[in-house]
Amino acid sequence: MGNLARLPRSLGEAVSAERAQWQRLLARLPGARGLAWERSGDTVTTVAVAFLGILVLGGIAIQRAGPGRVGALYVLACIGAVCLTPWPLQWKRYWSPLAPFLVLALLQCLLALRSYVWLAGPNPARLVARMLLPAVVCVVLVVEVFTVLHAYRTVRGDVVLHDRQGSPVQFSLFYYTGPDRELDEALEWLRARARPTDIVAAAMPHWAYLVTGLKTVMPPFEADPQKAEILLDAVPVRYIVMDSTDVDIAHLMRRSTAEVLRAGSARWTQIYTGPSGLVAVYERVTETTAGKKIDIEKSSR
């Protein structure tokens, strides 16, 4: 039931762009400065995407009562399944297969509103009804074009990694920013240092494995540091990579695994830190490392 309250805004983002992109676009308008503007801009974007979501739901209701009832039932079934999930932040991925159906529902609702107001409303209302459809479509297209430009200009970065033979490979990735770059640098450093039999714990084990070739696992998301330490010992994990990327698991890892490192400071030592401090690598203290002072800055270089 709580997810149903989030539904209009989420559907509105599905047929346009994320609310953060709306806010970035509004922030570029002249005079868009100050805390008051930020609060009003947040309200405007929330109302805008919720309005689009309500129109989408209206279009689904129109389809349900007309010839498009089969498609409407399919969309409603998907919406019901999505609302049963406990992670609303992932909804934007689940709406992707439904995007054509949602856009059709949006346009059908706008057309129905225009026809109804045109027949029953006064002249000023007819003018508004006539302009509503092109206005909504134009606003949505502007936001989407801005989102694409932002993706290519701001959050796309060049990646340089090394294959198994040590040859550099360069390519581009979207949403590849400073924390991601420092994570890859740390993984490349760890690859040169670790033994083939060492095991790593990282928030993105699949990526860490591809870069280092080392067996990698997710850390235990256990609130009790002592239990988490026992689970790490059972693997056994030798290196822990803590990063500051925007991945949800990385946020959870910074909260849970940080407690393990603090509680077991005598068992773990920091051997690497990124140039900006956005990533750190910890090594389990063994007989060869116990009592040895690790110079973190020198290891980083």
Buried (B, 14 or more C-beta within 10 A) or exposed (E): EEBEEBBBBBBBBBBBBBBEBBBBBBEEEEEBEEEEBBEEBBEBBBEBBBBBBBBBBBBBBBBBEEEBEEBBEEBBEBBEEBBEEEEBEEBEEBBEEBEEBBBBBBBBBBBBBBEEBEEEEEEEEBEEBEEBBEEBBEBBEEBBEBBEEBEEEEEBBEEEBEEEEEEEEEEEEEEBBBBBBBBBBBBBBBBEBBEEEBBBBBBBBEBBBEBBEBBBBBBBEBEBBEEBBEBBEEBEBBBBBBBBBEBEBBEBBBEBBEBBBEBBEEBBBBBBBBEEEBBBBBBBBEEEEEEEEEEEEEBBE
